[in-house]
Every structure is written in C-alpha cells, then in structure tokens.
C-alpha cells in the first residue's frame, strides 16, 4: 500500500546538495592533464579554515595532476556536508578549489502545529540551531515529523520547510505544518474466521473502530506498529485456544477514497483445534527421576492445546529443579503434531544447561531511584547460577513497583565464557500525585476527596500519603508512611495517624469520633501467603445523642481509649487484584484489645472469595464470597463502636445497619457480636464494546447479625439470628469520570423491623 501523505519543498539560497554524487560529478571542471601541482588555492571560505579544506584533498603540491584523485577529492569534500557547492579547476600549475559553504541554522521554528507541542516536534529533529544546514537532513527531519503525526493518527498531515536567508551565511528554518484531520479506523474486517465471531476478535485487538464515545482514547487512530501488535495478539489468542496451525496470512490497511480514514483487513487461517496427546518427560541429569516432576506440569492429556500452559509448565519445572539443587538446566518442549488425530504429543526434554554464573548486574536509567530499590526486587545476585525463569520474574517484580515507564532486563556476555552480565534499563516516571475527587453514594451522600502522595519518597521506594475525605455522613483525615523494606528485609513497616468523624444519626442517633495512630508490619510467608501485624491506639467518643435515643446508646455517651493488637493472614491466587477473573483470596484475622485502654475484647474475622470463569462464555465470571465475624467482651460488654453492623454494601437490599439487633421503640440499630454473610454473583458483558467498561451482574446476598449483649431483658429490643436474603441485578460502569455502580435488589427473607433499600447508587471520581 502506497501513501502520498507529505510534501517537501526546499527554498533559500542553497544551490546544490553536497551529498549528491551526481551533482558532484558536474562540479569537476575540465583539468588538462600533465604537469605538477605547484600550489593549492582555496576560494570562498568564510567560517571554515582553508587548511581544513586542503585536508580532504587527495592531492598535495608537488604531485602530478590526476583526474581520478581529483574526482575522489571532490567527493570527499561533498561528503563532509559542509559545502553547498564545490568546483575544482586549474590555473596554470595551481589547483583552485572554489567552495560555497552551507549556511548555519540560526533558529528552527514551527508554524501550524496545534495538536503536538513544539518540544515534542523538536525532540524528533536531527537539526539544531548552530548546526550546518543540508537538504538531506531537512528531508530526513520532515519525514520524522510526518512519522510523529502518523503515530498520533494524522496521516493527512503535510510539512513544508521554508528557509529564510540571513546575513553572515545564516538561515532560519521554518517547518510549516498542516496537521489535517485525525485518520481514524473506520472499520476492521476479518477474513477466514469461523471459530470465533468478529465481535470476539475485535475485543482482542488493541486497535478499535472509531466511535463517538472514544473521544478520550487514541486506540481508534491508525498506527502501523499497533497493527503488527494486533497480529501478535490474534496469534497468541488462537494458540491458547488450541489452534496450533493458526497464522495471519496478511494484514492490510487501506485509505478511504476521502483519505480521512482506514479500512483494516486481517486475513487468517485458523486451522483445526488440537488437544494435548501423550505427555512425556526425559532427562540426562544423573540421579533425577523425571516422573517425580510430572505433577508440576500445569495441563493434562486430553486438555485443549494451550501455548501459555506450556510456558507455565517450563517455569514450574525450572523452579522445582532449582529447589532440588539443579541450578543449570535447559528445558525444551519437543512437539510432535498429529494432523490426522488433531493431537499434539509433547515431551519436555530436561538436559544440563551451560554452567553460567552472574558476573555483574548493571542498573541504568535510574536518575532518582536508588540502586538498592531496584536490586532488592531481583531474584538473582552477583555470583548466583544464572536462571532464565528467575530473570523473567525479576523483571515482573520491578514493573510491579510502578516507579518506571519502561523496564527492560537483558543479558550480555561476561568477561569469561561461563559468566553473564545482567543489564537492567529503566525509564523513570512521576510517582507523586495530587488528586481531587467528588462523588455520591447512597450511604454517604455527596462526598469530596483530596489526597497528596509520593510513592517513591527520595528515591527510596517509601510511601508517604496525606488524605482527606468529607461527605455528608463521614469526615476522615489520615497521614500514612510505609517503608517497604524495613531493616533491609522484605518487611513493609509503617505508621498511620487518623481522625474519623461519623454521623450515624440516620441509623442509630449518635455521632462517633475516632482519633489515634497505628503501626503495621507486613511480610510474606510464601509467594502467595502474607502476614500483617499491627498495633493501634485510638480515642473513641460517642456524642450528640438526643434524649429520644435508645437507652442502650445513651448509657455509652462519653470517651474511652482502645489499645489493640491485630494480625491478618492473606492468601491470594487471583489473576488480578483490581478486576479478577480466576483464582481466590482468603483472609483470617484477630484483634485483641486490653493491653491498656478501657476496652477488653477479642474479635475474629474470616472471609474469602472464589472466582470462576464460565467456559465458552467469554468475560462471564461467577464468584462466590463469604465472611463471618465474632467479637466477645472480656469481663465486660462490647461497646457499640466495636460491634458489627451489616447492610448497604455488605448486604444489598437492606440499608446500612439495616439488619440485626434493634430497639423498636426508637428504631435505633444497636449492632451485634456475631455475623455471617455470603454472596453469589454472576458478572456478564452487555454486548457493548469492551472499552465502554459496562458490565451487568446478577446476585443473591444472604446474611445475619445477632447476639447483642444487654444488661437486662428488654421487650423493645429485638435480636433474631434468622437468615436475611435478597436478589437483584446491577450495572457497573468504569466511566471516564470514575466508577459508577447501580444495584436493584429485592429482599425475600427479612424481619418486620429490618430497614430495606431496593436501590443503591455509587459514583466517585478523581481528577
């Protein structure tokens, strides 16, 4: 596909292009042969010394006139790029070199650029002020500017360089730019797909079709590099679905007749779907029975072929062999494809790899971040046996720091054949954030949010944050500091200061104020299991209680101190912490109050959520979640601020604090000492483009809250452990302005005194 998308014209005083050999040949005046050069005279120089010109000549005084060497001299002078014109001729026995120097660029300017800033354009240019002007360099820079506009989706852009002549052989260079309209992708077509629908394949691509709602994205602009990436995305997807013969025959982009948009067409051959056939493991390592490693393979015979699972298995086998002290191994999958039975026999050949050690680790590009912050994420150190699997995981760990725009970990040859050098190249990005926010929720009403944070304080990887959230019901202020590698170990230690004011008048006719500090320490027990220890001391005040409130709230008015130690175990196998599709997370924690202060209790909570993708239903995810908690006072009743409250976001279909023990004479929720709840939810796409971020979900929530400790029996206090349940539908939208959630739930198991709420709405954003 040929594109005529730019014009180039050169004006100004330059008469000929020095790098053009054809022009150079016409500048050699006819020089009669014979005789000896008596002198060399240089005419026309202004900035350049005549001796510099003579240094490029292939002839010197005292040597005979030679046509070939004169031609070589002429070409050598043109090749310097210093001259617009060069002429050699003979005057008697003297050789005269007449030159016209290329001008010097005084200034470079841009006109007509609106979409791209001047510093973006300047960074692409080779030419600079006070550099010699040449036509070749100008043409090259014009092409660079056009390429930059193409990467930004403007293939109709044109660039016309203009030269303004100044005195002293100087010029101003002006690039006149017509940016033109954005060149969008009007339609993407697929030829040859029968196994997967066009909608499914469109969802895989990074490039998107142009739509009005993509005004905040550039993915609907045509980009040749992105199209090549899309080809790889298609290939990877089919290989994970069992189509081992898949290939992209061609990928073509064509301009519309109006030249304002592109049609993209991917022609593919899907081939047949394969299953894993016979699975084998062989080795030449002494003392190793390969069958003991079979359980490390992540797939089984009869499963659909999946290239990702093959890679995962190689990683798992490498790690297992490392644990068995086999530091140098080379695992290669031998594939035997049977097209008649549509099976792939796979044998993992485990052989001894070359004995290579890490000689040195070089870290480059970290101007602000300290070396040790990067090095502590590496699973390899100087002197360790080299391990490819650990190298890949090290790169992933550095990327997860989120301190860098780019991370590239490569290897280079060491000083000896058995040594290698690890090169870690990073490009830093801003890690400080100032954010403002606004939103609305059914629970808290209108809210505002402000925070300022630095995730890489002084380049040490430390996290410092100040935040404030003010809503109609809650005002919260907190300052936190975390050192991720306390005592140079994998210990995340930190301190928190906080003040929280809650208006509970709607549910229980009291206000609560918590002021205090906390200390926490987190560390991994295994790759997926993490422990968190913490201590907090806070002052809790119950105030603003009207005389019409429940007597069980009136008798707790005042201030008390709570000194609490806690721990929490977390086991997490989810594929994503923000948008999980598979895996599960389990949490178990205890709080113990009584080491000083006025409160004495022990509290236990356990929770878990399991995510299951629905086979053959893309983006359909079923999740099962559950949580339970119990608090028991030690020689005293549990204070209202320490009890559990259920409802709202924790039990849809009911108000916040909508279920559990309640004083029916006043309607006040009193909280409970014991609860459990569960949820089943099915998330599903709505048939709309993925980038809209719209998903639906159907759910059923169940739960109960009970076991209130009261000094004496009271007929007005109800406390039932009966099960409550509600079912409903909801909508989730990851909008450009922030997450929006809408739920509609209908309770079908409830008590007469429960407070229900069928409709809930949440909206929040940061800007």
N, C-alpha and C positions, 0 to 999 in steps of 0.2 A: 504494500500500500504506500503510495507516494503522497506526500503532503507538501503543498506550496503554501507555507504559513508565515513567511517573513520576507521583508525586502531589505536589501543592504545597498546603500549608495555612499560613496566617499567623495567629499568635496575638499576644498582647500588647496594649498599651494603644492602638494606633493605631486611630482610629475611621473615617477616610475616606482615600481615596487622592487626593493632591493633583493628580496628572496626569490624573485622570478628569474630562473636561469635563462629563459628565452629572451627576456629583456637584457640580461647581462651580455648575451652574445652580440647584441646590436650596439653595445657601447664600446666595443673594441675597435678603435679607428684603424684604418689600414696602416700598418707599420712596415716600411720596407725592410727586408732582411739585410743581413750583413752589417759589419761594424760592431764596435764595442760601446757599451753604455758608459758615457763619461760622467754623467750626473743624473740625479733624480730630483725633479722639482714637483712640489705638491701645491696645487692652487685650490682655493675655495674653502679652506678650513676656517672655522670660527671658534668653536669650543674645543675641537679635537686637535691635539698636537700633531704637526707633520710627521714627527718621528713615529707616532702611533700608526699612521697610515703606512709608512715605509716598512714597519714591522710585519705587515701582512703580505708584502710583495714577495714573490718567489725569485726575483732578480735583484742584484746589487750592482753598484758601479764597478766597472772592470770586467763584467761578464758580457757575453755577446747577446744581441737581440735574438730572442727565441719565441716564436709565435705560441707554442704550446704553454710555455711557462708564463707568458703574458696573459693567456686566457685563464690559467689557474690563478694568477694574481687577481684578475678582475673578479672571478667568482669568490675568492676568499674575502675580498673587500665587501662585496654584496652580502655575503653570509653573516657579516658582523651585525647587520641590521642597523648600522649607524648612518647609512647613506641612502638618500633617495635616488641619486644618480652618480655614476662613476664613468669617466671617459679616460682611456689611455691613448696617447699619441706621441709621435716623435718629432722633436725639433732639433735638427742637426744630429748630434750624437747624444742629445739629452732625452730622457724619458720624462714626459709630463703627465702627471696624474691629476686630473681635474675632478673634484668631488662636489656634490651638493649634499650637505648634511640633512638628515632627517630632523624635523623640529622637535623641540622638547615640549611635553604636555605641561601647560601651566595649571589647568584646572579641568576636572571632569564634572559634568552636571547632567541631571536627568530632567526631562520635561514630559508631562502627561501621565506619570505614574501616580495612581491613587490607591490601588489595591495592595501594592508592595511598597514598603518603605525604602527610602534612599539607602539606608545602611544595609538592607537585605540585598539590594542590587549591587552596591559597592563591593560587598564581600565575595561576589561571584567573578569580579573582573580581575584580569591579569594586569591591566594597565593601571598606573597610578600617576599622580602628579609628580613632575620632575623625572619622568621616565621617557625614553626616546619613543616617539610616535612611529608606528609602522602599520601599514594597511593590513598585513596578516594578523597582527594582534587585535586590531579593531574588529576584523571579521570574526575572529575567534570569540571575542567578548560579546559581539552581537548574538552569536549562537548560544553562548552561555546564558544571556538574558532571556532569550526565547525559550531555552530549556527550563529555566526557572518558572516562567509563566505557564509552560505546559504542565509542570508538576503541580501548579496551582489551578489547573483546569481551564486555561485560556489559550487554546490552540489557534485562535484567530488573531493573536497579538502580532504586531509588526514593530520593528525597531529600525530607525533610520539615523545613523550617526552623521553629525554635522561638524565641520572643522572651521573654527574662527581664527583667522591669521592675526597674530600679534607681532610687535616689534621684537628684535633680537632673536629671530627664528623660533618663536614660541607660538603655541596654538592652544586654544580652548577646545575641548572635545565635548560635544553635547549629544546625548542619546535622546532623540525624540521618539516617544513611545505611544503607540495606540494600543491600549490593553485589550480592547474588544470585549465581547460578552463571554461569560463562562461557557466553556464547551462541556456540556453535560452528557451523561449516558442516557439516551432516550429509551433504549430497550436492550435487554440481554437475552439472547436466544441460545438454545441447546439443540444440537443435532445428534441423534443416536442414543438418547436416554430413554430407556423403557422400564428400568428397575426402580428409578426414583423420579418423582414428579419435578416439573420445572420449579415449583414453589420451594421444594426441598433443596434443590441445588442452588437456587437463588439465595436461600438462607445461609449457605456455606460460604459464599463469596464475600470478600471484603468490599468489592465494588458493588454499588447499589444503583438501581434505576432512579432517575430524577423524579422526585415528588415534592409537592409544596411543603410538606412537613419536615423536609431535610434541610431546612434553611440554616440550621446550626451545625451541619456536617459538611465535609468535603468529600465524602465517600462516593457521591454521585458524579464527581468530576472524573473525566477520563485520565488515566495515568498508566503508561505502558509498563512501568515497574510493578504497579499494583496488579495489572492483568497477569503478569508472569507469576506473581504470588498467588493469584486466584487459581491458576493451573495447578500449582502445588497443593493448594487446599482441596481441590477436587480429587487429586490423586491420593492424598492421604486419607480422605474420607472413604473412597471406594476400597482401598486396601484394608481399612479397619472393618469393612462390611463383608469381607470375604472375596472380593473381586480381584483376584491376583493377576489377571491378564489385562486389567484396565490400563488405558492410555489415552492421553489427549492428543488427537490427530492434528488439530490445528486450533489456533485462537486468533481471530481476525477482528480488527476494529475498523469500521468504515465511517467516513464523514457523511452526514446527510447532504442532500443537494444544496441546502441553505448554508452548509458549513458551520452550523451552530450547535451540533450535537453529534453523538456517535451511536452507531449500532454495533454491539459486540456479539460475536457468534463463537461458541465453543463447540467444536465437533469432536465427539468422544466415541470410543469403543469400550463398552462395558465388559464384554466377555461373560463367561459363566462364573457362578458363585462356587467357591471351593470350601471344603471342610478340612480340618486337620485330620490327617490319616495316622500312620504309625509314628509314634514319638520315641526317639532313642537318644541315649547319652553315651558317648565314648570318650576315653581319655588315655593318654600315655603317661600320666603322672603316677609315680610309684606310690603304692600304699593307699590309693584312693579308689573306693568302690563308687562308680558314678551313680548307681541306683539309689544310694543314700541321698542324693540331691534331687531326686525326681519330684519330691513334694515342693521344691522351690519353683518349679515351672508353674506359671500362672494360668495355663489352659490345659484342656484335656482332649484326648482323641474324640472326634465327633463334633467338637465345637466349630463354629464358623471361623474360617481363617481370619486372623487379625494381626496385622504387622506391628501394631503397638504392643500387643501381648508378647510378641517375640522379643521386642526390645526390653520390656519389663522383666521377662524371664532371664535374659542375659545379665541384667543388672542384679537381679536376686541371686543368681548363681555366682556371680563375681563376688558379691558381699559374703555369701556363705563360704566360699573358698578362702576368702580373706580371714574369716573367723577360724578357719582350720589351718591357718598359718601358711597357706599357699599364696604368697604375695605376688608371684609373677605367673599369670595365667593369660591365655588367649582363647576366648570362646568364639567359635564361628558356627553359625547355623548353616547346615547343609540342606538345601531344599531339593526335593525330588517331586516334581509336579506330574500328576497323572490326569491328563485331559479327558481320558475315557471315563474315569470314575469321579472326576471333579474332586479329587482329594490331593492334599499336599503332605507328603511324608517329610518329617523334619527331624534331623539329627543334630544335636549340639555336640560339636567336637571340642573337647576341653584339652588343650595342649599347654605345654610350658611356654610361656611367653619370654621375650627377651628380658634379661635382668637389667632393668633400668632404674636408677635412683634419681631423686630430685636433687639437683646440684644447687639451684638458686631459685628464688621467687622474686620477680621484679614487679613492683606496683607502679603504674604510671597514670597520670592524669588527675590524681587527687591533689588539687591545689589546697583545698581547705580541710578535707577529711584526713585524719591521721592514719598512717600506715597500719597501725595496730588494729584499728576498727575494721579494716578490710581483712587483714591477715587472720584475725581470730575466727572469721567465717570459713576459712579454708580448712578442709579436712586432710590436707597434706602439708608437711613441713619439710624444710631442708634436711636431706639425709633419708627421708622415707622412701620405701619402694613406690615407684610410680604406679598409679591406678587410674584408669580412664573413668571408671564409674564414679570414684570419689571426686575427680576433677569436674565432672558434669554437675554433681550435687553441690560442689563448692560454688560454682557459677550461679546456680539457682539460689543459694543462701545469700550471696552478695546482692543479687537482684531483689530479694525479699526485703533487704534493708530499706529500699525505696529512697536511697540517697542519690541515685545516679540515673541519668537519662539513658546511658548505654553502658553495658558491661560485656567485655569480650575477654575470655580466658583461653589462651592458646599456649602451645609449647614450641620450643626452639631447641636446636642441638646444643648440647653442653660442651665442655672442654674435652671430654672423653666420650668414646662411643657408648659407654654404659651410663651416661648421665644426661639429664634433660633439664632445661630451664623453663619454668612456668612464667608466662607473661600475663599480667592482669592489667588490662587497659580499661579505664573508666572515664566517663564524662559526667561531671557533677551537675546537679540541678538544685534549684532553690528548695530548701527544706523548711523555711519559715513561712508561716501562714497567719494572716489576719482575716477573720471571717465574720460577717454579719449574717443574721438569719431572721426569718419571720415564718409564721405558720399558724395553723389552727388545728385543734383536736377536740373531739367531743369531751374528753376527760378534763383537759386543762384550759380549753378555750383558746383565745388568741395568745400567741407567745412571741417573744423576741429573744434572740440569741447572739452573743458576742463571745469570741474567743481569739486569743493570740497564742501561738505556739511555735516552738523551734524543736524539730525532731533530731537535729544533729548539732547540739549546742557546742560551740567552739571546736567543731570537727571531731568531737569525742564520742559521737553516737548517743549522747544523752538527750533525754526528752524533757522539756520544760513547757508547761501549759498553764494559762490562766483562762478561766471560762466563767461566763455569767449567763443565766437563763432566767427570764422573767416572763411569767404568764399570769393569767387571771387567778390561778389557784396556787402556783408554786413560784418561789424565787430561790434560785440556787447559785452560789458563788463558790468556786473552788480553785485552788492552786495545787499543781502536782509536779513532782520531779522524779524521774526514773533514770537510774544508772543501769544499763542492760548487762554490763559485765563487772559486777561488784567484786572487788578483790581479785581482778583479772581472772575470774571464773565465770561460767555460764550461769550467773545469778542476777536476776533482774530485781534490783532493790530500789525502793522509792519511798517518798513521803508525800502525804496529801493533807491539805488544810481545807476545811469546808464550812459553809454555813447554809442551811436549808430551812426555808420558811414555807410551811404548807397550810393552806386554807382548807380545812375539812368541814366547813360549815354545812355544805350541801349534803354530806353523808352522815356526820356524827356530831355536829355542833361544837367543834373545838378547833383551835389552831395549834400547830406543832412547830417548834423551832429547835433545830439541831445544830450545834456548833462544836467543832472539835478537830482532831487530826488523826491521821492513820499512818502506819508503817507497813510496808509489804515487801515480801521476798518471794520471787518465783524461780523455779529451776526445773529442768527436765529430768525425769526418772528414766524414760526411754524416749525413742524418737517421737512417739505419739502421746505418751503419758507425761503430764506436767503437774507439779505440786505448787501451791501458792500458800504461803503462811503470812498472816497479817495480825497487827495489833491496832486497836483504835480506842480512843478516849473521846467521849462526847458528852456535852451537857444538853439534856433534853428538857424542854419547857412546854407544858400544856397550859394554854391561856385562852382568854376571850371565850369563856364558857358561859352561856346565858343561864339564868335560873331555871329555864324551861327544859334544860338538857337532862339526860338520864342521870340518875344518882350515881351510876357506875362510871360516869365521866366526871361529874362534879367532885367525887372524892379523890380524883387523881390530879386535880389542878395543882400546879407548882413546878418546881425544878428538881431534877435529880441528875446524878452523874452515872455514866455507864462505861465501865472498863472491860474491854472484850478482846479475847484472842480467838483467832479463826484459822481454819485451814480448808483448802478446796483442792480436790483431785479432779483433773480433767483428762479424759481420753478421747481423742478426736481423730477420726479417719475420713472426715468429709473431703470431697474433692475441691470444695471452695468454702471459705468462711463467710462470704457475703451472699452467694447465690448457689447453695449446694444442690446437687442433683443425685449424688450417691454417697454412701457412707453413713456414719453415725457419730454422735457425740454423747458422752456420758459425763455427768458431774456428780460429785459427792462431797458434801461439806458439813462442818460442825462449827458452831460458835459457842464459846464458853465465857459467860460474864460472871464477875465476882472477885476478880483479882484487884480489889479496891473498888471504889464507887458504891452506889446504892442498889444496884441490880444484881441479882443472882439467878442465873438460869443456864440451861443448856439447850441449844437449838440445832436441829439436824435437817438437812435438805438433800434430796436426791432427785436428779432429773435426767432425761435422755430423749433424743430424737433420732429416728431412723429414716433415711431417705432411699426410696426405691424407684428407679426409672422404669417406666412401663415399656416392655419390649414391643418393638414395631410401632410405637406411638411416640414420635419424636417430640421432645420437650414436655411430655406428660410425666409428672413426678408425684408419687404417692408418699406421704410422710406420716409417721406415727410418733406422737410425742406424749410424754408423761412426766409428772412431777408430784412429789409428796414432801410434806414437811411436818415436823413436830417440835414443839417447844414446851419445856417443863420448868417451872419455877423451883428453885432450891430454897426450901423453908420460907417461901413467900409466893404470893400470887404474881402472875405475869402482868407487867404493866401494859397499858393499851398500846403504847407506841412500839412495843416489841412483838405484838401479836401479828398473825397473818390476816390479810384482807384479800378477798377473791372477787373478781368481776371485772367488767370492762375488757381490757386487752387480754387478761388472763382467763376469762370465761365469757366468750362472746354471747350476746343475747341477754346479758344482765349488766346493770350499771356497775361502775366502780364501787367496790364494797357492797355489791348488790345482794349477796347471799351470806348465810352464816348467822350466828347469834345476833339478836336484835332486841332492843327494848321497844315493844309495840306501843307503849304509852307515849313515847316521844318520836319513834321512828328512827332512832339513832342506831347505826351499825356499831357493834362492840368488838368485832374481831374474834378470832378463835385460836386455839392452841394446836389444832391439827387440821390438815387439809390434804386432799389429793385431787388431782385433775388429769385429764387426758384429752387428746385431740387426734382426730384422723382428718387429713386434708389432702385433697387432690388438686394439684395445680395443672392448668392446661392452657395451651395457646388459644387465641381467639380467631386465628386465621388471618391476622393482620401482619404486616411486615415486622420482623423482629426488632428493628431499630426503634419502633414506636415504644417498645418497652411495656406493652399492655398484656396482662395475663389475667385469666379468671381463676377462681378457686371455689371448690365446694368443700364444706367442712361440717363436722359434728364435734362439739365440745361437751365434755362431761366433767363433773367435779362436785366436791362438797367441802364444807368448812364447819367445824364443830368444836366441842369440848371447851366451853368457856368456864373459867373458874370465877365464881361469885361467892361473896361471904355468906349469903343466906339465900334460901329459895325465894324466888320472886315470880309471881304468876305472869307478870308483864314481860318477862324475859323468855324468849323462845330460842331453843338450841336443838336443832334436829340434824342428824347425820345423814339424812336422806339424800339420794343422788339427784343432782340437777343436770339437765341436758338441754342443748339447743342445736339446731341445724340451720345452715344457711348458705348463701352464696356471696361472693365478694369479687372485687375488682382491684387489681394492683397496677399502678402506672408509674414507671420510672420516668417521669416527665423531665424536660429540660430545666424546669424550675424547682425540682426536688421530688421526692417520693410522695405519692398520693395513694391512700387506701380507703376503700369504701366497703363496708360489710353490712349485710342484711341478714339477721338471724331471728329465728322464731323458737322460743323455749317450748319444749314439750314435756319436760319434767321440772316441776318447781313447787315451792311452797307459797301459800297465800300471802305471806308477809315479804317475800322476795321483791326486789326492785328490778324490773326488767327494762331492757333497752334494745329495741329491734334494729335501730340504725346507728352506725358509727362511721365517723369520717375523720381522717387524719391527713394533714398536709403540712409539710415543712420544707424549707429550703435554706441554702446558704448562698451568699452572693458577694 
